[in-house]
Amino acid sequence: MSLPTNKMHLVLITGMSGSGKSVALNALEDLGFYCVDNLPPELLLPLIELERTNHAGQLAIAMDVRSAGSLPLVPKQLTQLKNQGLQVDSIFLDASTDTLMRRFSETRRRHPLSKTDAPNHGQDQHRALAEAIELERELLTELRTDAHVIDTSIIRPTQLQSYVKSFIRAPDDQLTLVFESFAFKRGVPNDADFVFDVRMLPNPHYEPGLRELTGRDDPVIEFLQKQTDVQAMLDQIHAFLGHWLEAMARNHRSYVTVAIGCTGGQHRSVYLVEQLNVLFAPRWSTLKRHRELAS
């Protein structure tokens, strides 16, 4: 996002503990942002004023549940900053409870909401960690509602960095539309606002010569373009989103994620994401992601 020299760009990173906030901050640091981790919300406005004095252009701040008592201040603060002319983007990193529990177990780190008197082993510890994660979800609900959500459950750190950088570089429009392909066999993305199941469409996986390709390769594209059901699905998704996106933008939605899922996340869903991105790019700021592909 290109910015006037007198306009500050603030990116707020929040989300579940263990979901990758440090990875996201590293990505923003690569883009030239001045990054601050674990900032108490009470210090947000004073820090903004200080950085304005220093003529800073790009500032990224991470907040988490360690500041639970003052997190309710944040939505009002962000509104105030937007009204003052700042460009403000919020990113919320999420992951499934099972994923977060596995990450905490592997790293042997303590969840910030774990009780100090919790047992150190066995089922009691497992239960205590699950309860802490669910409590954290509850405390962060309001911050998640108004943010661009990225599900980090099964993506690699390099993918997360790429997602963050792509989002920040997108044009500063009223609404950003994200198209994401995925495999149902690996679970539905937690960040999806709309989910379309396209597993009933003809599958290139069963066609000789197409199995090892993806929905971005010409032979697969040619195969799917010949299928009337595929075109019907594309037209109907296009019509549905085209009808409702204007209303969502009028309702001050900033980010909408549309997930397209097939069995393996390689062919049909990838093809439809690519096509939808082309169709909507002239009107909206669009991003595309392919969860199951290497890039």
BALOBA-1460 file (C-alpha; in Angstrom, 3 decimals):
// residues 295
<rec num="1" residu="m" x="0.000" y="0.000" z="0.000"/>
<rec num="2" residu="s" x="1.610" y="3.260" z="-1.084"/>
<rec num="3" residu="l" x="1.152" y="5.984" z="1.513"/>
<rec num="4" residu="p" x="1.488" y="9.747" z="1.539"/>
<rec num="5" residu="t" x="4.540" y="10.785" z="3.530"/>
<rec num="6" residu="n" x="2.320" y="12.480" z="6.123"/>
<rec num="7" residu="k" x="0.049" y="9.485" z="6.684"/>
<rec num="8" residu="m" x="0.896" y="6.814" z="9.219"/>
<rec num="9" residu="h" x="0.058" y="3.180" z="8.525"/>
<rec num="10" residu="l" x="-0.720" y="1.162" z="11.660"/>
<rec num="11" residu="v" x="-1.028" y="-2.625" z="11.552"/>
<rec num="12" residu="l" x="-2.393" y="-4.328" z="14.655"/>
<rec num="13" residu="i" x="-1.558" y="-8.018" z="15.069"/>
<rec num="14" residu="t" x="-3.688" y="-9.940" z="17.558"/>
<rec num="15" residu="g" x="-4.811" y="-13.522" z="17.892"/>
<rec num="16" residu="m" x="-4.509" y="-16.753" z="19.765"/>
<rec num="17" residu="s" x="-1.354" y="-17.544" z="21.709"/>
<rec num="18" residu="g" x="0.718" y="-19.912" z="19.612"/>
<rec num="19" residu="s" x="-0.892" y="-18.865" z="16.329"/>
<rec num="20" residu="g" x="2.181" y="-17.165" z="14.840"/>
<rec num="21" residu="k" x="2.185" y="-13.496" z="15.883"/>
<rec num="22" residu="s" x="5.981" y="-13.370" z="15.986"/>
<rec num="23" residu="v" x="6.110" y="-14.754" z="12.423"/>
<rec num="24" residu="a" x="3.671" y="-12.068" z="11.268"/>
<rec num="25" residu="l" x="5.700" y="-9.340" z="12.969"/>
<rec num="26" residu="n" x="8.850" y="-10.580" z="11.227"/>
<rec num="27" residu="a" x="7.052" y="-10.310" z="7.891"/>
<rec num="28" residu="l" x="6.071" y="-6.722" z="8.623"/>
<rec num="29" residu="e" x="9.592" y="-5.900" z="9.750"/>
<rec num="30" residu="d" x="10.781" y="-7.140" z="6.356"/>
<rec num="31" residu="l" x="8.416" y="-4.582" z="4.791"/>
<rec num="32" residu="g" x="9.992" y="-1.746" z="6.752"/>
<rec num="33" residu="f" x="7.538" y="-1.485" z="9.643"/>
<rec num="34" residu="y" x="8.701" y="-0.473" z="13.098"/>
<rec num="35" residu="c" x="7.444" y="-3.391" z="15.197"/>
<rec num="36" residu="v" x="6.448" y="-3.518" z="18.865"/>
<rec num="37" residu="d" x="5.487" y="-6.798" z="20.521"/>
<rec num="38" residu="n" x="3.114" y="-7.251" z="23.478"/>
<rec num="39" residu="l" x="2.175" y="-3.582" z="23.811"/>
<rec num="40" residu="p" x="-0.338" y="-2.876" z="26.599"/>
<rec num="41" residu="p" x="-3.395" y="-1.146" z="25.070"/>
<rec num="42" residu="e" x="-3.010" y="1.781" z="27.495"/>
<rec num="43" residu="l" x="0.223" y="2.688" z="25.668"/>
<rec num="44" residu="l" x="-1.163" y="2.556" z="22.132"/>
<rec num="45" residu="l" x="-2.237" y="6.189" z="21.788"/>
<rec num="46" residu="p" x="0.888" y="7.610" z="23.499"/>
<rec num="47" residu="l" x="3.085" y="5.491" z="21.217"/>
<rec num="48" residu="i" x="1.235" y="6.741" z="18.135"/>
<rec num="49" residu="e" x="1.799" y="10.345" z="19.200"/>
<rec num="50" residu="l" x="5.478" y="9.666" z="19.828"/>
<rec num="51" residu="e" x="5.925" y="8.062" z="16.427"/>
<rec num="52" residu="r" x="4.064" y="10.920" z="14.757"/>
<rec num="53" residu="t" x="6.561" y="13.291" z="16.347"/>
<rec num="54" residu="n" x="9.346" y="11.160" z="14.937"/>
<rec num="55" residu="h" x="7.624" y="11.214" z="11.516"/>
<rec num="56" residu="a" x="7.307" y="7.429" z="11.440"/>
<rec num="57" residu="g" x="5.332" y="6.117" z="8.472"/>
<rec num="58" residu="q" x="4.777" y="2.439" z="9.247"/>
<rec num="59" residu="l" x="4.105" y="0.956" z="12.665"/>
<rec num="60" residu="a" x="3.156" y="-2.641" z="13.549"/>
<rec num="61" residu="i" x="1.975" y="-3.579" z="17.022"/>
<rec num="62" residu="a" x="1.208" y="-6.985" z="18.498"/>
<rec num="63" residu="m" x="-1.206" y="-7.322" z="21.412"/>
<rec num="64" residu="d" x="-2.345" y="-10.492" z="23.107"/>
<rec num="65" residu="v" x="-4.349" y="-11.866" z="25.996"/>
<rec num="66" residu="r" x="-1.648" y="-10.968" z="28.512"/>
<rec num="67" residu="s" x="-3.326" y="-7.536" z="28.430"/>
<rec num="68" residu="a" x="-6.802" y="-9.033" z="28.814"/>
<rec num="69" residu="g" x="-7.984" y="-6.419" z="31.300"/>
<rec num="70" residu="s" x="-7.475" y="-3.530" z="28.891"/>
<rec num="71" residu="l" x="-8.170" y="-5.197" z="25.524"/>
<rec num="72" residu="p" x="-11.752" y="-3.812" z="25.493"/>
<rec num="73" residu="l" x="-10.162" y="-0.377" z="24.970"/>
<rec num="74" residu="v" x="-8.716" y="-1.339" z="21.589"/>
<rec num="75" residu="p" x="-11.751" y="-1.151" z="19.236"/>
<rec num="76" residu="k" x="-12.554" y="2.394" z="20.356"/>
<rec num="77" residu="q" x="-8.885" y="3.379" z="20.051"/>
<rec num="78" residu="l" x="-8.708" y="2.069" z="16.499"/>
<rec num="79" residu="t" x="-11.848" y="3.973" z="15.539"/>
<rec num="80" residu="q" x="-10.360" y="7.127" z="17.017"/>
<rec num="81" residu="l" x="-7.141" y="6.667" z="15.044"/>
<rec num="82" residu="k" x="-9.034" y="6.059" z="11.801"/>
<rec num="83" residu="n" x="-11.016" y="9.241" z="12.395"/>
<rec num="84" residu="q" x="-7.707" y="11.069" z="12.776"/>
<rec num="85" residu="g" x="-6.696" y="9.942" z="9.282"/>
<rec num="86" residu="l" x="-4.459" y="6.971" z="10.047"/>
<rec num="87" residu="q" x="-4.585" y="3.918" z="7.830"/>
<rec num="88" residu="v" x="-5.372" y="1.109" z="10.256"/>
<rec num="89" residu="d" x="-5.304" y="-2.603" z="9.391"/>
<rec num="90" residu="s" x="-6.097" y="-5.348" z="11.893"/>
<rec num="91" residu="i" x="-4.924" y="-8.939" z="11.455"/>
<rec num="92" residu="f" x="-6.164" y="-11.705" z="13.748"/>
<rec num="93" residu="l" x="-4.253" y="-14.987" z="13.726"/>
<rec num="94" residu="d" x="-6.294" y="-18.049" z="14.618"/>
<rec num="95" residu="a" x="-5.776" y="-21.811" z="14.751"/>
<rec num="96" residu="s" x="-7.771" y="-24.848" z="15.817"/>
<rec num="97" residu="t" x="-7.714" y="-25.819" z="19.481"/>
<rec num="98" residu="d" x="-6.059" y="-29.154" z="18.658"/>
<rec num="99" residu="t" x="-3.315" y="-27.353" z="16.751"/>
<rec num="100" residu="l" x="-2.676" y="-24.887" z="19.570"/>
<rec num="101" residu="m" x="-2.569" y="-27.651" z="22.159"/>
<rec num="102" residu="r" x="-0.056" y="-29.580" z="20.074"/>
<rec num="103" residu="r" x="2.141" y="-26.503" z="19.647"/>
<rec num="104" residu="f" x="2.178" y="-25.776" z="23.370"/>
<rec num="105" residu="s" x="2.974" y="-29.420" z="24.111"/>
<rec num="106" residu="e" x="5.805" y="-29.519" z="21.575"/>
<rec num="107" residu="t" x="7.428" y="-26.304" z="22.799"/>
<rec num="108" residu="r" x="6.651" y="-26.953" z="26.499"/>
<rec num="109" residu="r" x="5.640" y="-23.315" z="26.797"/>
<rec num="110" residu="r" x="3.051" y="-22.224" z="29.313"/>
<rec num="111" residu="h" x="-0.182" y="-20.706" z="28.042"/>
<rec num="112" residu="p" x="-0.522" y="-17.130" z="29.392"/>
<rec num="113" residu="l" x="-3.912" y="-17.962" z="30.931"/>
<rec num="114" residu="s" x="-2.801" y="-21.209" z="32.545"/>
<rec num="115" residu="k" x="-3.444" y="-21.262" z="36.266"/>
<rec num="116" residu="t" x="-0.307" y="-21.233" z="38.371"/>
<rec num="117" residu="d" x="-1.642" y="-24.093" z="40.468"/>
<rec num="118" residu="a" x="-2.513" y="-26.303" z="37.472"/>
<rec num="119" residu="p" x="-1.088" y="-29.843" z="37.669"/>
<rec num="120" residu="n" x="2.042" y="-30.456" z="35.656"/>
<rec num="121" residu="h" x="1.129" y="-33.716" z="33.998"/>
<rec num="122" residu="g" x="-1.612" y="-36.027" z="32.750"/>
<rec num="123" residu="q" x="-5.237" y="-35.397" z="31.909"/>
<rec num="124" residu="d" x="-5.550" y="-32.500" z="34.361"/>
<rec num="125" residu="q" x="-2.867" y="-30.527" z="32.538"/>
<rec num="126" residu="h" x="-4.477" y="-31.368" z="29.185"/>
<rec num="127" residu="r" x="-7.848" y="-30.163" z="30.430"/>
<rec num="128" residu="a" x="-6.368" y="-27.001" z="31.938"/>
<rec num="129" residu="l" x="-4.703" y="-26.083" z="28.633"/>
<rec num="130" residu="a" x="-7.925" y="-26.663" z="26.665"/>
<rec num="131" residu="e" x="-9.851" y="-24.477" z="29.122"/>
<rec num="132" residu="a" x="-7.233" y="-21.710" z="28.865"/>
<rec num="133" residu="i" x="-7.458" y="-21.720" z="25.067"/>
<rec num="134" residu="e" x="-11.253" y="-21.530" z="25.089"/>
<rec num="135" residu="l" x="-11.159" y="-18.690" z="27.620"/>
<rec num="136" residu="e" x="-8.701" y="-16.857" z="25.381"/>
<rec num="137" residu="r" x="-11.090" y="-17.237" z="22.409"/>
<rec num="138" residu="e" x="-13.849" y="-15.681" z="24.462"/>
<rec num="139" residu="l" x="-11.710" y="-12.746" z="25.578"/>
<rec num="140" residu="l" x="-10.555" y="-12.007" z="22.014"/>
<rec num="141" residu="t" x="-13.951" y="-12.309" z="20.310"/>
<rec num="142" residu="e" x="-14.442" y="-8.587" z="19.718"/>
<rec num="143" residu="l" x="-10.947" y="-8.102" z="18.273"/>
<rec num="144" residu="r" x="-11.504" y="-11.023" z="15.905"/>
<rec num="145" residu="t" x="-14.823" y="-9.655" z="14.641"/>
<rec num="146" residu="d" x="-13.369" y="-6.506" z="13.071"/>
<rec num="147" residu="a" x="-10.076" y="-7.981" z="11.824"/>
<rec num="148" residu="h" x="-8.802" y="-9.827" z="8.788"/>
<rec num="149" residu="v" x="-8.561" y="-13.412" z="10.084"/>
<rec num="150" residu="i" x="-5.814" y="-15.814" z="8.989"/>
<rec num="151" residu="d" x="-6.100" y="-19.459" z="9.990"/>
<rec num="152" residu="t" x="-2.577" y="-20.774" z="10.683"/>
<rec num="153" residu="s" x="-3.609" y="-24.307" z="11.676"/>
<rec num="154" residu="i" x="-1.914" y="-26.131" z="8.809"/>
<rec num="155" residu="i" x="0.086" y="-23.511" z="6.935"/>
<rec num="156" residu="r" x="3.843" y="-23.142" z="7.119"/>
<rec num="157" residu="p" x="5.543" y="-20.035" z="8.569"/>
<rec num="158" residu="t" x="6.661" y="-19.035" z="5.063"/>
<rec num="159" residu="q" x="3.031" y="-19.173" z="3.877"/>
<rec num="160" residu="l" x="1.918" y="-17.013" z="6.793"/>
<rec num="161" residu="q" x="4.607" y="-14.462" z="5.993"/>
<rec num="162" residu="s" x="3.464" y="-14.438" z="2.368"/>
<rec num="163" residu="y" x="-0.200" y="-14.001" z="3.385"/>
<rec num="164" residu="v" x="0.647" y="-11.053" z="5.655"/>
<rec num="165" residu="k" x="2.815" y="-9.344" z="3.051"/>
<rec num="166" residu="s" x="0.204" y="-9.785" z="0.311"/>
<rec num="167" residu="f" x="-2.513" y="-8.368" z="2.532"/>
<rec num="168" residu="i" x="-0.490" y="-5.307" z="3.507"/>
<rec num="169" residu="r" x="0.517" y="-4.630" z="-0.105"/>
<rec num="170" residu="a" x="-3.085" y="-4.779" z="-1.345"/>
<rec num="171" residu="p" x="-4.647" y="-1.464" z="-2.411"/>
<rec num="172" residu="d" x="-6.206" y="0.494" z="0.419"/>
<rec num="173" residu="d" x="-9.827" y="0.010" z="-0.619"/>
<rec num="174" residu="q" x="-12.936" y="-0.128" z="1.494"/>
<rec num="175" residu="l" x="-13.183" y="-3.909" z="1.242"/>
<rec num="176" residu="t" x="-10.571" y="-6.578" z="0.568"/>
<rec num="177" residu="l" x="-11.829" y="-9.849" z="-0.912"/>
<rec num="178" residu="v" x="-9.743" y="-12.963" z="-0.247"/>
<rec num="179" residu="f" x="-10.244" y="-16.148" z="-2.281"/>
<rec num="180" residu="e" x="-8.776" y="-19.282" z="-0.704"/>
<rec num="181" residu="s" x="-8.642" y="-22.842" z="-2.054"/>
<rec num="182" residu="f" x="-8.434" y="-25.757" z="0.369"/>
<rec num="183" residu="a" x="-8.824" y="-29.529" z="0.769"/>
<rec num="184" residu="f" x="-11.790" y="-30.765" z="2.791"/>
<rec num="185" residu="k" x="-9.711" y="-33.762" z="3.874"/>
<rec num="186" residu="r" x="-7.515" y="-31.346" z="5.863"/>
<rec num="187" residu="g" x="-10.356" y="-29.327" z="7.339"/>
<rec num="188" residu="v" x="-12.286" y="-26.152" z="6.574"/>
<rec num="189" residu="p" x="-10.310" y="-22.908" z="7.152"/>
<rec num="190" residu="n" x="-11.287" y="-21.128" z="10.359"/>
<rec num="191" residu="d" x="-10.930" y="-17.756" z="8.641"/>
<rec num="192" residu="a" x="-13.649" y="-18.308" z="6.018"/>
<rec num="193" residu="d" x="-16.684" y="-16.030" z="5.842"/>
<rec num="194" residu="f" x="-18.194" y="-18.092" z="2.999"/>
<rec num="195" residu="v" x="-17.449" y="-21.739" z="2.173"/>
<rec num="196" residu="f" x="-18.329" y="-23.340" z="-1.160"/>
<rec num="197" residu="d" x="-18.067" y="-27.115" z="-1.562"/>
<rec num="198" residu="v" x="-17.165" y="-28.073" z="-5.151"/>
<rec num="199" residu="r" x="-16.447" y="-31.782" z="-4.617"/>
<rec num="200" residu="m" x="-19.381" y="-32.741" z="-6.842"/>
<rec num="201" residu="l" x="-17.664" y="-31.300" z="-9.936"/>
<rec num="202" residu="p" x="-15.707" y="-33.437" z="-12.443"/>
<rec num="203" residu="n" x="-12.307" y="-34.224" z="-10.927"/>
<rec num="204" residu="p" x="-9.109" y="-33.915" z="-13.044"/>
<rec num="205" residu="h" x="-7.418" y="-36.193" z="-10.507"/>
<rec num="206" residu="y" x="-8.914" y="-39.157" z="-12.346"/>
<rec num="207" residu="e" x="-7.814" y="-38.008" z="-15.795"/>
<rec num="208" residu="p" x="-4.564" y="-39.444" z="-17.233"/>
<rec num="209" residu="g" x="-1.881" y="-36.788" z="-17.355"/>
<rec num="210" residu="l" x="-3.697" y="-34.309" z="-15.073"/>
<rec num="211" residu="r" x="-3.277" y="-35.877" z="-11.634"/>
<rec num="212" residu="e" x="0.113" y="-34.297" z="-10.880"/>
<rec num="213" residu="l" x="-0.884" y="-30.866" z="-12.207"/>
<rec num="214" residu="t" x="-2.892" y="-28.120" z="-10.485"/>
<rec num="215" residu="g" x="-5.759" y="-25.805" z="-11.334"/>
<rec num="216" residu="r" x="-3.230" y="-23.218" z="-12.496"/>
<rec num="217" residu="d" x="-1.836" y="-25.432" z="-15.268"/>
<rec num="218" residu="d" x="-3.168" y="-25.040" z="-18.815"/>
<rec num="219" residu="p" x="-4.211" y="-28.696" z="-19.378"/>
<rec num="220" residu="v" x="-6.306" y="-28.664" z="-16.189"/>
<rec num="221" residu="i" x="-7.782" y="-25.266" z="-17.057"/>
<rec num="222" residu="e" x="-8.745" y="-26.531" z="-20.511"/>
<rec num="223" residu="f" x="-10.323" y="-29.663" z="-19.034"/>
<rec num="224" residu="l" x="-12.397" y="-27.750" z="-16.474"/>
<rec num="225" residu="q" x="-13.476" y="-25.062" z="-18.932"/>
<rec num="226" residu="k" x="-15.144" y="-27.789" z="-21.001"/>
<rec num="227" residu="q" x="-17.291" y="-28.958" z="-18.051"/>
<rec num="228" residu="t" x="-20.738" y="-27.329" z="-17.983"/>
<rec num="229" residu="d" x="-21.148" y="-28.001" z="-14.265"/>
<rec num="230" residu="v" x="-17.905" y="-26.191" z="-13.502"/>
<rec num="231" residu="q" x="-19.018" y="-23.139" z="-15.459"/>
<rec num="232" residu="a" x="-22.420" y="-23.232" z="-13.749"/>
<rec num="233" residu="m" x="-20.745" y="-23.299" z="-10.320"/>
<rec num="234" residu="l" x="-18.468" y="-20.410" z="-11.281"/>
<rec num="235" residu="d" x="-21.413" y="-18.348" z="-12.565"/>
<rec num="236" residu="q" x="-23.502" y="-18.989" z="-9.464"/>
<rec num="237" residu="i" x="-20.722" y="-18.126" z="-6.984"/>
<rec num="238" residu="h" x="-19.990" y="-15.013" z="-9.031"/>
<rec num="239" residu="a" x="-23.650" y="-13.991" z="-8.981"/>
<rec num="240" residu="f" x="-24.055" y="-14.654" z="-5.247"/>
<rec num="241" residu="l" x="-20.987" y="-12.641" z="-4.230"/>
<rec num="242" residu="g" x="-21.723" y="-9.930" z="-6.766"/>
<rec num="243" residu="h" x="-25.156" y="-9.457" z="-5.221"/>
<rec num="244" residu="w" x="-24.050" y="-9.276" z="-1.570"/>
<rec num="245" residu="l" x="-20.615" y="-7.645" z="-1.577"/>
<rec num="246" residu="e" x="-21.972" y="-4.158" z="-2.138"/>
<rec num="247" residu="a" x="-24.265" y="-4.564" z="0.872"/>
<rec num="248" residu="m" x="-21.383" y="-5.852" z="2.995"/>
<rec num="249" residu="a" x="-19.220" y="-2.900" z="1.983"/>
<rec num="250" residu="r" x="-22.035" y="-0.503" z="2.903"/>
<rec num="251" residu="n" x="-22.150" y="-2.248" z="6.284"/>
<rec num="252" residu="h" x="-18.490" y="-1.271" z="6.771"/>
<rec num="253" residu="r" x="-17.022" y="-4.740" z="6.299"/>
<rec num="254" residu="s" x="-13.320" y="-4.405" z="5.556"/>
<rec num="255" residu="y" x="-12.376" y="-8.017" z="4.794"/>
<rec num="256" residu="v" x="-14.286" y="-10.969" z="3.319"/>
<rec num="257" residu="t" x="-12.712" y="-14.419" z="2.898"/>
<rec num="258" residu="v" x="-14.289" y="-16.837" z="0.422"/>
<rec num="259" residu="a" x="-13.074" y="-20.430" z="0.744"/>
<rec num="260" residu="i" x="-13.509" y="-22.886" z="-2.127"/>
<rec num="261" residu="g" x="-12.981" y="-26.524" z="-1.177"/>
<rec num="262" residu="c" x="-12.540" y="-29.766" z="-3.090"/>
<rec num="263" residu="t" x="-11.188" y="-33.139" z="-2.031"/>
<rec num="264" residu="g" x="-7.461" y="-32.516" z="-2.395"/>
<rec num="265" residu="g" x="-7.248" y="-28.751" z="-2.884"/>
<rec num="266" residu="q" x="-5.215" y="-29.164" z="-6.080"/>
<rec num="267" residu="h" x="-7.475" y="-28.838" z="-9.110"/>
<rec num="268" residu="r" x="-11.105" y="-27.718" z="-8.940"/>
<rec num="269" residu="s" x="-10.852" y="-25.347" z="-5.985"/>
<rec num="270" residu="v" x="-7.614" y="-23.830" z="-7.280"/>
<rec num="271" residu="y" x="-9.126" y="-23.267" z="-10.731"/>
<rec num="272" residu="l" x="-12.230" y="-21.568" z="-9.316"/>
<rec num="273" residu="v" x="-10.189" y="-19.320" z="-7.019"/>
<rec num="274" residu="e" x="-8.083" y="-18.188" z="-9.974"/>
<rec num="275" residu="q" x="-11.172" y="-17.487" z="-12.082"/>
<rec num="276" residu="l" x="-13.037" y="-15.663" z="-9.314"/>
<rec num="277" residu="n" x="-10.002" y="-13.499" z="-8.648"/>
<rec num="278" residu="v" x="-10.010" y="-12.420" z="-12.301"/>
<rec num="279" residu="l" x="-13.747" y="-11.702" z="-12.246"/>
<rec num="280" residu="f" x="-13.734" y="-9.572" z="-9.088"/>
<rec num="281" residu="a" x="-10.371" y="-7.798" z="-9.388"/>
<rec num="282" residu="p" x="-11.739" y="-4.944" z="-11.554"/>
<rec num="283" residu="r" x="-14.174" y="-3.903" z="-8.786"/>
<rec num="284" residu="w" x="-12.593" y="-4.961" z="-5.486"/>
<rec num="285" residu="s" x="-9.190" y="-5.301" z="-3.893"/>
<rec num="286" residu="t" x="-8.602" y="-9.055" z="-4.221"/>
<rec num="287" residu="l" x="-6.118" y="-11.594" z="-2.896"/>
<rec num="288" residu="k" x="-5.827" y="-15.291" z="-3.677"/>
<rec num="289" residu="r" x="-4.420" y="-18.108" z="-1.562"/>
<rec num="290" residu="h" x="-3.944" y="-21.799" z="-2.227"/>
<rec num="291" residu="r" x="-3.585" y="-23.504" z="1.129"/>
<rec num="292" residu="e" x="-2.486" y="-26.891" z="-0.178"/>
<rec num="293" residu="l" x="-0.001" y="-25.643" z="-2.785"/>
<rec num="294" residu="a" x="3.624" y="-24.857" z="-2.118"/>
<rec num="295" residu="s" x="3.226" y="-21.256" z="-3.306"/>
